[in-house]
Amino acid sequence: MLFRSTLSNTNYTPSKPSEPSVTLSGDHVITYGSGLVTATVANVPSGQTPVYSWFLDDQSIAQQTTENTYDLSHLDARTEPYQLQVIVTIDSQIYESDIFTVTVGKATPTITFENQEQTSIYTATSAIVEKPAVILKNDEVYEGDIAYRYVKDGSEQRIDGLPTEVGDYTIYAYTEAFGNYTEAEGSCALTIQYLQGPAEILYDGQAKKDYYRAPVTITAPGYTMSTTLEGPYTDSYVIQATGESVDTTLYFKNELGQITDAHQVNIGFDMGKPEVTVRLANKTWTELSSDPSVTKYQVDDPSLIIDVFDGGGVAMVQYSIDSSHDLYTTVEELKQADLN
């Protein structure tokens, strides 16, 4: 029996490998100092290494490199988008990417105070604050001006400049827009307080006494002084004997111009004479004339008794026992005097 095959001859053709293709990826909107574009090549033949040539706005920017990324951080900010393209060479074959667009906006500087809580001593002028750091991109150095504004605690109003009065504040540092950068702002807290001191106050050049008979000169080493916060400030101040207890408000300023809060200085003045009873022989009196020739007593055998009452002051009464002697100013001198 004869059999005949029904199978027919069929030609088999292997599928052709896909061609390499190039795509660019990254952010289409960036700020100055940032951004990266990556080229991805698909279907690279085994054993082959792509070589990249980069173009920016039709201008060659990197040729024959194996780097498949391009750093955009150096591109200046502008409103018109940049156009990037890469041409990849694989085994002498050239493959082009589509155009990749990227818009670069202005970056914002970072303004930082190293000390976020600062203290300044009152000087009646604008407070001194530590200058903040202005950090830019690409290791650039800021050389412009820094402006300041402040807000006093409890208020919302921003005032140009730096504060002068004692109190608590928020300080804002500003830079204006320039080049590849927008305006920027940084802040810190500031307390303005009075100077502590002075360490030593002298009264007629000495430590304070309980009572004085005459005007007292106030000094403080290293300080000038004034009866008002605004001044003027002088090296000394004289407190006049206008009463038995004189209170004076003084402000002190050191050599740096820093000023203290109000100091209350009290001086006690002895305004009255002591109450004195003098018994000399058979004579008794409580007060003599200031002129010894007006009231004069002479006895052969005096017996001297002096009773003194005084509230602790320094005002005095002087007695002359004999016109040939100087005035005696203390009870001891009178007792020890040769009255004959």
Solvent accessible surface area in square Angstrom, and as a share of the most:
residue,aa,sasa,rsa
1,M,210,0.94
2,L,155,0.77
3,F,163,0.68
4,R,212,0.78
5,S,89,0.58
6,T,134,0.78
7,L,164,0.82
8,S,95,0.61
9,N,160,0.82
10,T,122,0.71
11,N,152,0.78
12,Y,191,0.72
13,T,115,0.67
14,P,99,0.62
15,S,109,0.70
16,K,168,0.71
17,P,115,0.72
18,S,79,0.51
19,E,107,0.48
20,P,13,0.08
21,S,54,0.35
22,V,11,0.06
23,T,84,0.49
24,L,27,0.13
25,S,60,0.39
26,G,37,0.35
27,D,98,0.51
28,H,97,0.43
29,V,116,0.67
30,I,15,0.08
31,T,67,0.39
32,Y,10,0.04
33,G,18,0.18
34,S,45,0.29
35,G,26,0.25
36,L,94,0.47
37,V,0,0.00
38,T,41,0.24
39,A,0,0.00
40,T,75,0.43
41,V,24,0.14
42,A,45,0.35
43,N,78,0.40
44,V,50,0.29
45,P,62,0.39
46,S,116,0.75
47,G,80,0.77
48,Q,67,0.30
49,T,92,0.54
50,P,21,0.13
51,V,40,0.23
52,Y,16,0.06
53,S,9,0.06
54,W,2,0.01
55,F,49,0.20
56,L,22,0.11
57,D,50,0.26
58,D,123,0.64
59,Q,122,0.54
60,S,61,0.39
61,I,59,0.30
62,A,30,0.23
63,Q,92,0.41
64,Q,121,0.54
65,T,31,0.18
66,T,95,0.55
67,E,108,0.48
68,N,57,0.29
69,T,47,0.27
70,Y,29,0.11
71,D,74,0.38
72,L,2,0.01
73,S,21,0.13
74,H,98,0.44
75,L,8,0.04
76,D,81,0.42
77,A,22,0.17
78,R,83,0.30
79,T,136,0.79
80,E,111,0.50
81,P,62,0.39
82,Y,16,0.06
83,Q,85,0.38
84,L,1,0.00
85,Q,39,0.17
86,V,0,0.00
87,I,38,0.19
88,V,0,0.00
89,T,36,0.21
90,I,3,0.02
91,D,99,0.52
92,S,97,0.62
93,Q,105,0.47
94,I,114,0.58
95,Y,39,0.15
96,E,108,0.48
97,S,4,0.03
98,D,121,0.63
99,I,88,0.45
100,F,11,0.04
101,T,55,0.32
102,V,1,0.00
103,T,38,0.22
104,V,0,0.00
105,G,29,0.28
106,K,92,0.39
107,A,4,0.03
108,T,81,0.47
109,P,8,0.05
110,T,69,0.40
111,I,12,0.06
112,T,58,0.34
113,F,5,0.02
114,E,166,0.74
115,N,69,0.35
116,Q,96,0.43
117,E,138,0.62
118,Q,15,0.06
119,T,83,0.48
120,S,12,0.07
121,I,44,0.22
122,Y,10,0.04
123,T,35,0.20
124,A,50,0.38
125,T,85,0.49
126,S,61,0.40
127,A,9,0.07
128,I,146,0.74
129,V,19,0.11
130,E,61,0.27
131,K,149,0.63
132,P,8,0.05
133,A,53,0.41
134,V,23,0.13
135,I,98,0.50
136,L,20,0.10
137,K,80,0.34
138,N,75,0.39
139,D,142,0.73
140,E,68,0.31
141,V,121,0.70
142,Y,41,0.16
143,E,160,0.72
144,G,39,0.38
145,D,127,0.66
146,I,29,0.15
147,A,57,0.44
148,Y,43,0.16
149,R,94,0.34
150,Y,34,0.13
151,V,19,0.11
152,K,92,0.39
153,D,91,0.47
154,G,93,0.89
155,S,50,0.33
156,E,171,0.76
157,Q,122,0.54
158,R,106,0.39
159,I,73,0.37
160,D,113,0.58
161,G,33,0.32
162,L,36,0.18
163,P,2,0.01
164,T,47,0.27
165,E,99,0.45
166,V,55,0.31
167,G,17,0.16
168,D,67,0.35
169,Y,9,0.04
170,T,43,0.25
171,I,0,0.00
172,Y,35,0.13
173,A,0,0.00
174,Y,32,0.12
175,T,2,0.01
176,E,144,0.64
177,A,61,0.47
178,F,76,0.32
179,G,62,0.59
180,N,27,0.14
181,Y,5,0.02
182,T,45,0.26
183,E,120,0.54
184,A,6,0.05
185,E,84,0.38
186,G,8,0.08
187,S,45,0.29
188,C,6,0.04
189,A,45,0.35
190,L,2,0.01
191,T,49,0.29
192,I,4,0.02
193,Q,75,0.33
194,Y,55,0.21
195,L,27,0.14
196,Q,149,0.66
197,G,23,0.22
198,P,17,0.11
199,A,112,0.87
200,E,92,0.41
201,I,39,0.20
202,L,37,0.19
203,Y,22,0.08
204,D,73,0.38
205,G,50,0.48
206,Q,104,0.46
207,A,78,0.61
208,K,98,0.42
209,K,110,0.46
210,D,120,0.62
211,Y,82,0.31
212,Y,18,0.07
213,R,146,0.53
214,A,56,0.43
215,P,63,0.40
216,V,0,0.00
217,T,46,0.27
218,I,0,0.00
219,T,42,0.24
220,A,5,0.04
221,P,78,0.49
222,G,46,0.44
223,Y,45,0.17
224,T,38,0.22
225,M,1,0.00
226,S,7,0.04
227,T,60,0.35
228,T,62,0.36
229,L,35,0.18
230,E,146,0.65
231,G,17,0.16
232,P,122,0.77
233,Y,40,0.15
234,T,71,0.42
235,D,110,0.57
236,S,42,0.27
237,Y,74,0.28
238,V,63,0.36
239,I,3,0.01
240,Q,97,0.43
241,A,33,0.25
242,T,111,0.65
243,G,22,0.22
244,E,121,0.54
245,S,76,0.49
246,V,23,0.13
247,D,101,0.52
248,T,18,0.10
249,T,45,0.26
250,L,0,0.00
251,Y,36,0.14
252,F,0,0.00
253,K,57,0.24
254,N,29,0.15
255,E,158,0.71
256,L,142,0.71
257,G,20,0.19
258,Q,39,0.18
259,I,2,0.01
260,T,0,0.00
261,D,70,0.36
262,A,40,0.31
263,H,53,0.24
264,Q,127,0.56
265,V,6,0.03
266,N,54,0.28
267,I,0,0.00
268,G,11,0.11
269,F,3,0.01
270,D,24,0.12
271,M,101,0.45
272,G,38,0.37
273,K,131,0.56
274,P,20,0.13
275,E,118,0.53
276,V,11,0.06
277,T,35,0.20
278,V,2,0.01
279,R,94,0.34
280,L,6,0.03
281,A,40,0.31
282,N,128,0.66
283,K,86,0.36
284,T,82,0.48
285,W,26,0.09
286,T,89,0.51
287,E,110,0.49
288,L,30,0.15
289,S,44,0.28
290,S,117,0.76
291,D,65,0.34
292,P,56,0.35
293,S,90,0.58
294,V,104,0.60
295,T,40,0.23
296,K,129,0.55
297,Y,74,0.28
298,Q,164,0.73
299,V,40,0.23
300,D,137,0.71
301,D,122,0.63
302,P,27,0.17
303,S,68,0.44
304,L,34,0.17
305,I,87,0.44
306,I,19,0.09
307,D,71,0.37
308,V,75,0.43
309,F,134,0.56
310,D,53,0.27
311,G,67,0.64
312,G,49,0.47
313,G,19,0.18
314,V,62,0.35
315,A,20,0.15
316,M,81,0.36
317,V,29,0.17
318,Q,82,0.36
319,Y,10,0.04
320,S,29,0.19
321,I,26,0.13
322,D,50,0.26
323,S,86,0.56
324,S,94,0.61
325,H,69,0.31
326,D,124,0.64
327,L,82,0.41
328,Y,34,0.13
329,T,55,0.32
330,T,66,0.38
331,V,51,0.29
332,E,101,0.45
333,E,73,0.33
334,L,5,0.03
335,K,122,0.52
336,Q,140,0.62
337,A,21,0.16
338,D,102,0.53
339,L,37,0.19
340,N,146,0.75
